[in-house]
Amino acid sequence: PIAVCDTGIEVALGTSGLARVWTMSLDNGSFDNCGIPELAARRVVDTISVGPVDSLVYSDWSDYVQFDCMDAGMEILAQLRTSDAAGNVSICHARVTVVDRMAPWCGGLVDQTVACSSLPTDFLTTNVRQLTEIFGAATAYDNCTAFAQELLPETGTDVDGNCVITRRFTAVDASGNQALQIFTQQ
């Protein structure tokens, strides 16, 4: 058989942080005069150094190759193996670009009302460390790894003249995606 791979594959990680590329997506017209009863795929999982020559370590052959958050932003080498009825085998190589396009988001905090007398005497509305110690930290959620980033708070007064501190948060993930909305806590 003659194995022919698609060379420009891009796969986006899903909500679980995983993506699969099936053999039929790697195949770009492989052929054999007697037909191809079997396709299998595998991917590079590690590069190890063996003396002066680098060796590639592959996953097991399967109906698909799987990618996860550790692959985001990388181009991964995959192989497609075609086998014909007579047991002849041909292998081609494809480069799969793994992307994470899912935006993270923040949450985990509720609005709070406190008496000014319960705040420390050195309390500053712009001291993020103090705000976190007193009112808690936001949590970032994502299909991969993300962290919550606190922005400078906004201060003002409500209609009754009470001080209102609006804490603002965004989330950023390892791929550089940023939350689409600002999360707030008052």
Secondary structure, 3 states (H helix, E strand, C coil): CECCECCCEEEECCCCCEEEEEHHHHECCCECCCCCCEEEEEEEEEEEEECCEEEEEECCCECEEEEEHHHCCCEEEEEEEEECCCCCEEEEEEEEEEECCCCCEEECCCCCCCCHHHCCCCCCCCCHHHHHHHHCCCEEECCCCEEEEEEEEEEEECCCCCEEEEEEEEEEECCCCECCCCEEEC
